[in-house]
C-alpha cells in the first residue's frame, strides 16, 4: 500500500499535469478568443457566471466532500447522491430558464435571455458528472482525470475558436463552455466503471447531508462572494469593463485558482485517510503548506510584476485595463491555496459547523469593500478583496491550527521565508519594467530571466529547504523516466 508521501507526490504530479495541460489549453484558447472577440462579448457571458456557479454549488450540495471524506462508502450512498444531483440539476435548469428575462432586465442586456437559457443546459450536464468525479478523486486517480480534461479542453477550444472565426460573437464562448462540459461528462462515464442502480436510501441521504449541508451553505456563501464582482461590475458599470475583469481573472487563475484546485483535490482525500493520526496529519499538512506557498508566492508576485507587458503582448492594447486589475488580483490570489488547505483541515476533522461559521464571518467582513466598489470604483473593490484575503487567512489559520496543534504563528514562520524571497524577486523585476525603455517583448524576457535567476540563486546559495524538497521530487520523477 502506497505511503502518504507517495500518494501525495503521485496525486500532486498528475493533478499538476492535469491543470497544466487542460488549463494551459484553455488559457491559449482564451488568448485567441480575446484577439477575435471584444471585451463586451466576454462581459456578457460574465454576467451570468454567478447564476451558473451558484446552481452548480446547489447541485453538489456538499455531497462530494461527504463521500470523499467517508471511509466506508456504500453503493447506496453513491446512488442516493446521484439521483439527488439529477433532480436538483433539472429543477435549477427550469428555474434559470424562466428567470432569464429578469436577469436580462437586471443587466439591461437583451441578448442575455437566449444566452442564459442555452447556458442552463450546463446544469443538467454537470449533474451527471458529480458522482463520477468524486469517485476518481476519492481514489486519488488524477491520471484518468487528466486524460479527460485535456481531451475536453482541446476539442471545445477548437470549436470555440472556429465559431469566433465565423463571427458568432458571444455564442463562441457559449459553444466552447457547453462543449467542454458535455465532453467532460461523457468521458467520465466512459473511463469510470461505476454505474447507478435504482435505489435511494433516506438514511444515507440524512447521514451525508448532515455533514454536507453546512458545506453547501458555506459553498454558496463563498460562490456568491467570489462572483459578486461580476454582478457589481456588470450592473453598475459597463459590459466592456466586466470583460476586462474576466480576462484579468483568467490570467490570475492560471496560477492561483489552479494551484488551489490541485491542493484541494489532492490534499483532502489524502489527509482524510490519516484523519485519526494527529501527528502524521500535522506533519503531512505542514509539508504541503511550505512547498505549496513557495511556488504560489513566486508565481503570483512574479505575475503581478510582469502584468502589463504580459497582457499587451498576448492579447493586445485593447486589454490594457486588465493588466492593472491583474496586479491586484494576483496579490489577493497568492493566499488562495493557503485558504484551501486550512479549510480542508476543518473538513477532514468533520467540523463543517465551524467551516460554515467562518464563511459567514468572512463574508460579512467583505461586504464593505463590495459596497465601496458600487459607490466609488472597481479598483477600490479589488483592493478591498486583498485586505479581506489576508483577514480570511488569519481566521482560517487560527481555527484549523487549533485542531491539529499547528498554530497560526507557526504557519506564518514556516511560509514567511518564501514570501520574503518572492517579494524581493518581484520588486526587482517590477523596477526593471519602470526603469528600462525597450520593446515589451524584450522587457518581458528580461523580467522572467531575472526573476528565475534571483529565485534559483538565493535558494541554491542559502540551501532553502522548501526549494530543495521540490527540486528533489522533480529530479526523482525525471530520473525514473
Beta strands, then each sheet from edge to edge (+ up, - down):
end
